[in-house]
Amino acid sequence: MLPPIEHRIADEIGVSPRQVMAAVQLLDDGATVPFVARYRKEATGGLDDTQLRTLEERLGYLRELEDRRATVIASIDEQGKLTPALRAEVENADTKQRLEDLYLPYKPKRRTKAQIAREAGLGPLAESLLADPTLDPEAEAAKYFNVEAGFADTKATLDGARQILIEQFAEDAALLGELRDYLQEHGEVRSSVIEGKENEGAKFRDWFDFREPIATLPSHRALALLRGRNEGVLRLALDVDRPDADAPHPCEGRIAARFGIRNQGRAADRWLADTVRWAWSVKISLHLELELMGQLRERAEEEAIRVFARNLKDLLLAAPAGTRATMGLDPGIRTGVKVAVVDATGKLVDTATVYPFEPRRDREGTLATLAVLAKKHNVELIAIGNGTASRETDALAAELLKRHPEFKLTKVVVSEAGASVYSASELAAREFPDVDVSLRGAVSIARRLQDPLAELVKIDPKSIGVGQYQHDVNQGKLAKSLDAVVEDCVNAVGVDVNTASAPLLARISGLNATLAANIVEHRNANGPFASRDALKNVPRLGPKTFEQAAGFLRIPAGDNPLDASSVHPEAYPVVERILARVQKSVRELMGNSSFLKALKPAEFTDERFGLPTVQDILAELEKPGRDPRPEFRTASFREGIETLKDLEPGMMLEGVVTNVTNFGAFVDIGVHQDGLVHISALAERFVKDPHSVVKAGQVVKVKVLEVDIPRNRIALTMRMGDEAAPKRADDQGGRRPAAGGRPGGQRPAAQRQPERAPSNNALAAAFARARTK
């Protein structure tokens, strides 16, 4: 009998069953993962949000497994076929796959050829030939003719017996498990081009004759192959490498061994061997290929979702520029550059459209307009979208800085991914009903520099552009994973309840869109909240919701200084106990690092609040309202480097990581085309996971290794000792990318990193082997 669900999860994540049981109880009672991770450490033994997310996912899977197990047992029992041995096997099935293998022979299905043969009385014939191969199949078959059932001759009767054995072989749970394991270990995914699709599917040409072990096929390559199949260009198959293609498949030998079938020259041996071959080629191989390719897709999707989630987390937790008046520039050429100025709180205060480029070329008028806006609103930062005409707009901003040093402006190029989606959204229309759609994007660009988290939560995470094959994966699972990331990030930082937008508030633990809207409406009608306790006056915000949300909602200028901290109101008595002991006010204590470090947390614990909570309280009092995000820093793009033609191999540049994949990182160096730092060029040491070295939004120094202008490709390295290749403008030395615009995979050999970084064209070749995103 399997252990209880909580014990299985505890073994999987390496914690005690008590911790898991406590967490499950809290989650079942409606607590959120951020709340449990932050404020219920005593109960869970300090499980963090990552462990709790894994626990939550496994809990759902195992509960579904138990529900399915009950259904299977009931179904077999109704058929009168539930023996004690079978019940034990079903009750010990530890995966959904094992459970379905056991259920397969008893699963209600349409009448099969084997079932028709059994109904005609051919079961004993199949059993006798399998048990005694010395019997003559034709002579035995003559004993079982059944004209009325359609088995009137030897061939039909033996075919019926064969169908019975094929079904028996194909529904043997132990055999299926063995064959599945063998194929998983030795099978190869093979792809070939469908005849006549060579030109239409040219973007997949690197897969026209490809093979790689299914056990080592990485997610990005698997998804590229599956995309090619879905688009009708590639044919995929699962097979094993055999020196002699005409020899029996290795799996046939395993089927034969399972049922004691051997070729010893006996009368039925040849017939039984043919039955095994039929069972494998017609039934079992197709079933297992479909199943294993489905599992490959699931693994690839899970990995792609994990990559997307990690990149999204890094982007959301990127350093905020802070509360400074900012001018957002949404670059454009013929349609003009859209300008939006927001004050220190993010409120839109001014807009304009300027035309410094073709066809008007009003550069002087543009500079004058920008100067007036900067002076009028005391602008400190200029945020420039990184789309079309970004570098030209960046140069324009540089000219403004040069002409007006007294403004002390700082210009920053930021990602504008998703800005157009936000501009046309219902949310943007409600937020800026009287502002043209084209100008809303500039507002988003300005605000995402001030606070990336607060602005990006307004955009569907899938539109932010840090995913890998994001449109090819299960959209439900992707949305669930990304929503969890956003929730964790928002609650890790906390929000100012008096300035936060409704979309940001909706991500707070315990809140939803309705409650967030109620908070904003109450704030607009009654003025800023003076205390956390005042939140209880918000319609439909009850005690349970307050418990879940209060610790993550901050009131910086409230009546109680603790309301600006992450100390939960339920723990204020602990702080009062500390204040009584040290004879200081809370304002005197907050920020007094040396004094707080001298206190002994154990002296302030009680039955409800243990050591973890007291330690967290003292840490928060030491640095009240601290932001876990890094310090704001900008990348400096080199002047004069605006297009691929301006790049030269060997150049040392600064850039911003825009996306991290399993095969490397893409870096924006200001030329409208991200360059690839292959995984082998991320560091002087061996790198297994690019995320361990870089993250989205990080400012990095890179060296240009190679520039391939026809294909819009740039090979970069973060190993400054790597040798650069000569600049080339021809079409040699690289393959065309597969579907899409960015590479997303590589040949198997590219997975093995050399002791030294590749020199000359080696890294570029690895780049060329990468497949599209």
N, C-alpha and C positions, 0 to 999 in steps of 0.2 A: 504494500500500500504506500502510495506517495505521501511524503510529509505534507503538512498544511501549507497553503499558499504563502503565508508570511515567512515560514521557515525556508521555503525554496528561494524566495526573493532575497532573504537575508544572506543565504549562501552565495547568490549571484553577485551581490554588490559588496560583500565582505563586511557585513555588520551583524549585530545580534538580532535575533527574532523579536526581542522586546522593543528595540528601536523601530523595527518595521511595523509591528502591531500598533505602536503608539501613533506612528505617522498615518497608517491606514485609517485608524479611528478618527484622527483629526480631519483627514481629507474627506472621509465619508460624512462627517458632520458639517461639511461645507467650507472648511478652511482652505485658503489658497496656498500654493507652493511658496510664494514669497513670504507670506505671513508665518507659515510653519518654520521656514528656514531662518527667519529673523527673530521671531518672538516665542518660539516653542522649543528652544534648544534643550531645556531640561527634559522635556518629554521624549524627544527623539534622539537624545544623546549627541546632538550637534550635527545632524544630517544637513548637508548643504543643498542648494537649489538643484545642482546637477544630479546628485544622488536621488533627490526627491522626484525629479522629472523621470529618471530611469525607473524608480520605484512605481510611479504612477502609470507609466507605459506598461511595465511588466504585470502590474496588478490587473490592468484591463485585459491583457492577453490571457493570463492564467484564469481569470474569472470566465472569460469566453470559453476557454478550454473545458472548464468544469461544467458549464452549461451544456456544451456539446457532448461531453462524456455522458451526462445524464440522459440526453436524447438518444444517444447510440445504445446505451444499456436498455432503455425502455423499448426501443425498436426491435432489438434482437430478442428480448424477452417476450414481446408480443408474438414473435414468430415461433416461440417455443424452442429456440436454439441456444439459449444462454446457459452454457455449462459452467460449472465452478471454475474450470481452468480458463475459459474464455473471459469470464467476468474478471478474473485476476489480471489477465493481460490488458484488458480494457482499462481497468482501474489503475494500472501502472504505466499507461501510455503517458509520456512526459511532454509530448509535442502534438500539435494538431495533425501533423503529417503521419506520425505513428498511429494515432487514433483512427485516421481515415483509412490507413492500410488495413487495420484490423477489421474495420467496418465494411470494407469493399465487398467481401463475399455475401454479406447480408443486406447490403444497401438495395432498396427497391429500385428496379430498373425495368426497361422495356424487355419484352421477350427476346432473348438472344438465340443464336443458332445452337448454342450449347444447351440452353433450356429446352428448346424444341426436341433436340436429340435425347435429352433425359426423359422427356415426356413420352418419347417413342420407345423407351426401354433400352437405350443404348449405353446407359451408365455402367452396367456390369461388363460390357464389352471393353470399354475404355479401361476400367479397373483391372481386368484380367490381363490385357496386353501389357499394361504398365507393370503389373506384379510379376508376370511370367513371360519374359521376352522369347522363350523357346516356342511359344504358341505361334502358329501360322496365322497372320492377320486375315488373309482371305478366307481361310477355312473357318475361323472363328466368326467372321462377319456374316457368313451364310446362315449362322444360327439365329441372327437377330434381324433378319429382313422384316420390314413393316411397310407393306405396300400402301396402306391407307394414310400413313404419316409421311409418305414420300421417300422412304428408304427401301427401295425395291431391288437394289442391286448392290454388289460388293463395293463399288466406288462410293456411292452415296452413303452407305452404312459406315464405311471406314472414315469418310469425311466427317460424319456426325460424331463418331467417337473421338476424332482428332479435335473437333471444336470443344468437346467436353474437357479434354486434357489441356488445351490451350487456355481455356478460362480458369482451370484449376491452377495452372502455373502462374498466370497473370494476377491471380488474387491471393497468392501466398505471401503473407506479410513479411515473414523472415527473408524470403527470397528477394522481394522488392527492396527491402532495406539493404541487403548485401549488394544488389546490382546498383542501387542508387549511390552507395558509398564508393563503389568501384568507378563509376562514371564521374563522380565528383572529383575523384583523385586522379584519374587517368584520361578523362574525356577532354576533347579539344573542340572549341567553337570554330567552325570553318565557314567562311563566307565566299561567295562567288557572285559575279554579276549575272543578272538575268539577261538572256540573249535579247539583243535589240535595244538594251537600255544603256549601252556604253556612252553614247553622247549625251543623252538626257540626264544621266546620273554621273556626269564627269566629276562632280564635287566629291563623289565617294570613291574615286578611282584607286585610292590607296587600299581600299577594302575589296577590290575585285578578285583578288586571290590572296586570302589572308587566313591564318590559323593561329590560335593561342590557347593554352590550357585554360579550361573554365575555372580552375581553382585559383589562377593568378590573374585572370583578366580584370583589370581595374575598372572602376565604375565609369569613367569618362569614355573609355574605349567601348565598353559594353553598350552604353547608351548611344554612341555613334553608330555602332553596328545595327542596333535595334531601330534607330531612326531610318537607316538605309533600307531595312526590310519593310518598315511601315510605309515608306515612300515608293515601294515597288521596284527598287533598284537592285537590292541584294537578296540573295537566297542564303539563309543560315541553316546550318546543320550541326548536330553534336555527334562526334564519332571518336574513336580511339585510333592511335597510330598503330598500323599493322604492317610488318615487313612484306607480307604476302596478302595482297588485297583479296585474293580468291580463297584464302583460308577461312575457316569458320570464325565468326566473331568471338572474342574472348568471353563475352557474356553468355554465349550459347553453352560453353563448357560449364559455366557456373549453374545454369539451369539444369543441365543434364546431371551434374554432380548432386544437386539438391534432391533429385528424384531417383538417383541410382541408375541412371541410363548410361550404358557403356556399349561400345561397339565391339562385340566379341563374336561376330559372325552368326548370331542366332537369328531365327526366322523373323522376329519382330524388331530387331535392332535398327535396321534401316528405316522402317516406318516410324519408330520412336524418334530417331535422329531428325528426320524430316519434320516431325511434329514440334520438336524443340526449335528448329530453325524457323518454322512458321510462327511459333509463339513469340520468338524474339523479334523477327522482322515485321510482322503484321500487327502485333498487339503491344508487347511490353516495351520495345524500343521507342515507339511513338509516344506511349504514355509517359515514359521517363524523360524523353527529350522535351516534351511539352512542359513537364513539371520542373525539370532542372533549368530550362531556359526561363521559366517563370520566376524561379528562385533567384536566378542571375539578375533578372530585371529588378526584383525586389531589393536585392543587396545593392545594386547599382543606384537605385533610386534613394535608398536609405543613406548611402554615402554622399550622394549629390545633395540631399536635403541637409545632411550634417555640415557639408561645406558651406552651403548657402547660409545656414543658421549661424555658423561661426563668423562668417564675413559680416552678416547683418549685425551681430552683436558688437563686433569691433567698430562698425560704422556708427551705430547708435551711441556707443560709449566714447566716440571721438571727442577730443578736447573742445569745449565751447569757448568762443571768443569772449563771451560774457556780455554784461549790460553796457554796451557801447552803441551809440548812434551809428547806423550802418546804411550805406548806399548799395543797393543791389543792381547789377547791370546784367541784363539778359541779352547777350550779343545777337546781332542780326545784321545783314548787309542791306538788301533792298528794302526790307520792312523796317529798318532802323533798329537802334539799340534801345531797349525798354529800360527805363530807370524808375526805381522805387526807393524811397528813403523811409526807414523805420527808426523810431526813437530807441532809447536804451531798453525800453520794456517790450519792444517789438511792434509797437503801434505804428500803423502806416500814417505818415504825415505829409508825404508829397510824392508826385509821380511826374514823369515826363517821357517823351520819346524824342531821341536825337538821331541825326542822319550823317554820321561822319564818313561813311563809305559810299561806294557806288549806289545809285547814280548821282546823288546830290553832292557828296563830298564836302559837306559843311563841317569841316574839322574845327575851325576856329569858333563857329557858333556853338558846337557841341561842348568844347572846352569851357566856353563862357557860361553855358547853362549849368554844367557840372560844378563849376566853381561857385556859382550863386547858390546852388542847392547845398553844397558842402558847408559854405559859410553860414547860411541861414539856419541850418539845423545842427551845427556843430558836429558834423560827421567825423568819425574817427577811423572807420573801416570802410573799404570798398570791396564788395564781394562780386566776383566776375564769374559767370557761368562758363563751363568748359566746353560748350558746344561750338557750332559753326561761328567763325569770326572771333573766337575767344582770344587768340593771341593778338589779333589786331586791336581788339578792345583793351586787352592788357597793356599794349603799347600806348594806347590813348590814355589810360589811367596813369601810366608812368610819366607821360608828358604833363598831366595835371599835377602830379606830385612834384615834378621838377619846377614847374612854374609857380607853385604855391607851397613852398616849404613851410610857410607859417601855419598851414592847416594841420601839419603833423599827421598826415594820412598814412594808412597802411593798406596795401592792396593784396588781395588773396584770391586765387582762382579756386573755385569750389565746384564739386560735381553738381550738375543740374539734372541728374537722372531723376525722373519722376516729377519734375517741376511742371511739365506740360500736362501730366495726368492730374495733378492737384489743381492746376488752373481751370480745367474744365469740369471739375468735380462739383457735386451739389454742396459739399462743405465750403468750398471756396466761394461759391455763389452766395451762400448764406453769410459768410464772413465779410465778403466785399461785394455787395449787391450792385453798387454803383461804380465799380471799377472794371474796366475792360479786361476781358479774358487774357489778352496778350500781356497786360501789366501785372497780373497776379503772379506770373512766373517769376518776375523780378522780385516781388515781395518774398516769395518762398526762398529764393537764392540768398537774399539778405538775411532772413531769419535763420536759415540753416547754418550760417556762419556764426551767428550769435549763440545758438543752441541747437545743434544737430538733432538731438533726441526729441526736443519739443516740437520741431517742425516735421521731422521725418515720420512721426507717428501718424500724421495726417494722410500719409500716402500708403497705398497697398504695398506691403513689403516686396511683392513680386515685381513691382515697377521700379524698384530702386537700383536694379542692375548689378547685383553682386552674386548672382547665382551661376550654376553650372548645369546646362541642360534643364533649366527650370521649367520649361514648357513640356518636357517629355516625361516628367515624373508625376506620380499620383498627386493631384492637386489638393485633395482633401488632407492628406498627410502633410504636404508642404505647408498649407495654410495653418494647420494645427501647430506644427513645429515653429513656424515663424511667429505666430501669435504668442507662443510661450516665451520666445526670445524677447519680444517687445515687452511683454509683461514683466519679465525678470529685470530687464534693463531699466524700465521706468521706475520700478519699485526700488531698485538698487540705488538710484539717484534721489528719488523722492521729488515731490513737486510743491511749488508755492501755490496753495489753494486759492490765493487772492489774485493770481495772474494767469494760472494755467488755463489752457483752452479746454473745451469739452472733450475733444478726441484724446488729449493727454490725460485728463482726469479719468476717462473711461478705462484706461489701462491700469489704474490703481487697484490694488488688491481689494476685492469685495464690491467694487463699483461696476456699473455697466453704463451703456449710452444714456439710458433714461435718468439714472441717478446723477450722472455727470452733468446732463443738461439742467437738472433741478438745482444742482449746486451753483452753476453759472447764473441761472435765472434768479436764485435767491440772492446771490452776490450783487447782481445788477440792481435788484429792487431794494436791497437793504444796506448796501455798502459792503466794504471788506469785512471778512470775519475777524473778530478781535481775539478769538480763542478757538481751540479745537472743540471745546465743549459746545460752542455755538453751532457746530455742524449738526448737532442733534435736532436743530430746528428745521433742517431741510426736509421737505416732504419725502416720505417713503425711506428715509435713511434711519433704519432702526438700530437697536443695540448690537445685533450680530454684524451688521454692515459697519457700524462705527468701530467695533473691535477689530475687524479685518483691515480697515482703511486708515484709521487715525494715525498710526505710526508713520505712514508714508506721506501724509499730508502736512506740509509745513506752513507756519505763519510767522514769518521773519520779524515783523514789528508788532507782535501780539502782546496781550497783557502778561502772559507767562512766558519767560524766556525759553522754557523747556518746549513750548509749542513750536519753536523753530528748529528743534533737534529731532533725531530719530528715536529718542526715548519715548516709549509708548505711554499714553496716559495711565494705563493700568499699573505702570511701574513708578508713577510719581511718588507714591509713599516711600519707595526705596530711597529716592533722592532726598525726600524730606527727612528721612532717618539719618542720612549722611550729613545733611545740613545741621541737624540738631547736634550731632556728635562733634562736628568741627567748628560750630558756632560762627558760620559764615552764611551770607545770603547766596542765592543761586547765581546772581550776577557776579559776585566776587569769586565764586568757585569756577564758573565756566571759563575755559581757556587758561586756567592756572595749572599748567602742565606739571611743574616740579612738585607742587603741593599734592595734586591728584595721584601722581606716581608713588608718592610716599604712603598712600592709604592701602590698607589690606582688604581686598574685596571680600574675603571670607567672613569678615566681621559684620558684614551688612546683609548676609543671606538670611532667609527665613524659610518657612515651609513651602511657600509659593514660588519665591524667586531664589533660584540657586546661583551657584558661582558663575556659570556662563552669562546669565542676564546681568549680574552685578558688574562683571568685567566689561560687558558691552556698554553699560551705562557710564562707567568711569571713562572708557575710551571716547565716548561721545561727548562727555562733559569736557574732556581735554581739547577736542577739536570739534566744537558744536557745528552741526550742519555741514560737515566736510563733504566735498564732492569726490566720489571715487574716480572720476575721470581724470586723465592726465592733463598736464599744463598745456595751454594753447601754444602751438608752434606752426609756422607756415613754411612752405617750400618756396625756394627762390628759383624760378625758371631763368635760364641764361638769356640775356638780351641778344637779339639777332637770330635765335634758334626758334623758328616758327613753323617750319614744314620739314618733311623728311629730307628734302634736298639740302637743308641747312646742316644736317647731321654728318659727322665724319667719324669713322671707326677710331676708337681711342679717346673720344671726348669723355670728360668727367662731368656728370650732370647731377642735379638734384631733382627728385620727383616724388610723387605721392602714389602709394599703392592703391590701386582701384579695385582689384579683385585677386583673391588667392584661391588657387585650385590645387588638385592633387599633384600636378606636374610642375608647378611653379607659381610665379606671381606676375601680374600685369601692372605696369607702372606708367603713370601719366607724366611725361617729361615736357609737355607743352607743345606738341607738334600735331595735335588732333588725331593721333594714333598711338595707343598704348604699346609699349614695348614689353617683351616677355623676358623675365629672368627665370631661366630654366631651374628646376630643383637642384641640379648639379652645380649651379653657379650662385646659390644663395649665401653660401658660407664656405669657409676654408675646411670645415669638417663635413662629414657625411650627414646629410639631412634626410630623414625618413618622412617627416611631415612638414611641409612648408609653413603651416600655421605656427610651428614652434619657433620660427625665425622672424616672420613678418605678419602683419595684419592689415586689413583694409583701413585706409586713412593714414597710415604711417608714412612719415617723411623719410626717404632713404636716399643714399648716394649711390649712383650707378655709373657704370662705364659702358659706352657703346661698343659692342663687339662687331656687329654687322648690320648693314642697312640694305634691305631688298625693296627698292622703290616700286617695281612693277606689281609686287604683291602686297604693298603697304605693310611690310614687316620690319620689326626692329628687334634684334637680339641684344640683350643687355646682360650685364653681370654685376654682382655685388662683390666679386673677388677682384680687387683692383690690379692684381698681378697677372690676370688673364690676358692673353695676347689677342689683339683685335685683328679681324680680317680686313682685306682691302675693300673699299667702298665699291659697290657694283650696281649697275643699272640694268643688267641683262636679266635673263630668265633662267639662269643656270643655278644648280646647287640646292634647289628647294622644291618641294612639292606644293601643289596648290592646296589650300586648306579645304577640309571637308565642309559639310553643310554649315553655312553661317558665315561669320566674319572672323571669329577668333579661334585659334587652335585650342584643342581640348583633349589631346591624347598623344601617344607615341608608340612606336614599335616596342615589342617586349624588351629588346636590348637596351632601350633608353631608360628602362626602370633601374638598371644597374649602374650606379654612379661610379665613375672612375676615381682612383686615388687622388688624381690631380684634376683640376677643371679642364675641360676641353679647350684646345687652342685652335687658332685659325677658324676653319669652317666647321669644326666638330660641334660646337654648341649651336651654330646656325642650322646644322643638319638635324640636331635634336629638336630644334624649334620647328623645322619643317615637318618633322614627323608628328608633331603635335596636331591633334585633330581639333575641329571646330568646337566652340562652346555649344 
